[in-house]
Amino acid sequence: MAQGGKLEPYTYTPRPLGPQDVEVAIGHCAICGTDNAFGIPQKYPVVVGHEIVGRVTDLGADVHDLKKGDTVCGLHFKGRDAYCTQMVLTSRHQYSDGSPTRGGFASAIRVQAKHATRVPAQLDPAEAAALVCAGVTVYVPLVRFQVKPGDQVGVIGIGGLGHPALQFARALGADVTAFTSKDSKRDKCIRLDAHRVVNINDADQVQGAANSIDFMLVASNSPHLDWNQLATFMAMHGKIVVVAAPEVPISYRLSFFIMKDIQINTSLVGSISEIQQTLEFAAQHDIHPIIERLDMKDCNEGLQRMREGKARYRVVLSN
């Protein structure tokens, strides 16, 4: 990617394969909203893409837990999890030796073996690519905040993040409500395992959902989200976890949250071990993200569909 945002063919020489590295032939890479974050300070050209699934084609001398032919997903993290102050991202960052990281809109990638997570055989590799970031982002807070059978869970924002969240919450035994501004998504939400759907623009439906939600996952980055309305949906001592954020400040009456002892929390992706847990849980519970498949050469078309909000619900590029 050159400065300006359009993707163009680019050839680079990767850093030498280290003793603890693997080389992965990229089969699939999903498009994430952060691939469009051109405001991040960076040196151009960059190779974006971090939701990567592929096949191991080469190994360093000290790699013993993987073998050639293994299907893996690869993310660059230096440290324990997404909050590490020494984190190294898949693209737009650099290694300790100063060489830049390159992402998954490519034919191959080299990563440290400890950051190459096995993909369960039951998962479609293209669907797994869509779960590596989006799936992890929604599954981890559900587990971290101990959502259990019988809990009333709400998901607002039924898009790239929200649609797998409905499936994960249902698989954990929760009673799941999808909150959406569009009646057109009602049938889709039910097919995605929501028990019920609430249109946030329908006064009667909003009133009927008051004080009902124990745990709300905010998967919408809409600047028009009404946070005061969100508080009305929450039960006493409810928890809100935000995994998508608008690019503008939000405002709300804090008293609405204080009077009901509502906690507002945030969550960012997950650790390497949590990525593995997410993929295994998805395989065990037959969870399938809804994806659009495009050839890698059509990456600009995929990015444009994502920017315009037309993707349903994750674009996956394939070599």
Summary of the structure (lengths in Angstrom):
residues: 319
radius of gyration: 20.0
end to end distance: 17.8
largest distance: 64.3
contacts: 1044
relative contact order: 0.16
helix: 28%
strand: 24%
